[in-house]
Amino acid sequence: MTLTGPVRDGAGRTGTELVFRGAVATDHLVVDPRTGVLLETRSVTTKGSERGKVRRTTYLSSGPADRIG
């Protein structure tokens, strides 16, 4: 794991990025350093036929659900 410092997520919010380099992908997590809330995840495939493919999820809000479905 590498702490890469301040970055902006897909919504333009500033956060701290953590990078995990795995066997087939590099995963990036962006967290709000004041609250610890996860702002974004991004995974970049580093091996195989999908090399370079990026999957990103930006969390605009999170919290308990009133109901499921």
Phi, psi and omega in degrees: 000140178233134174266113186261353174097199186291135176216172173247140177274183182297340179264001179089004180278145178275136178209178177259133183259135173245134183240129177244120179261113181256187182290325183236356181204158171248124183253136180241130175242133176247121181238150175284118185293338180278323186250341184079007181287135177287122181263324185200149169236144177216134179235128180245119179290133184247354182224161172078192185291341179261017180307131180091350180291135182245131173241123183230138174232123177252125182265111181275332175203157177208154179163181182292148178268145175287326179198164177256131177094000000 
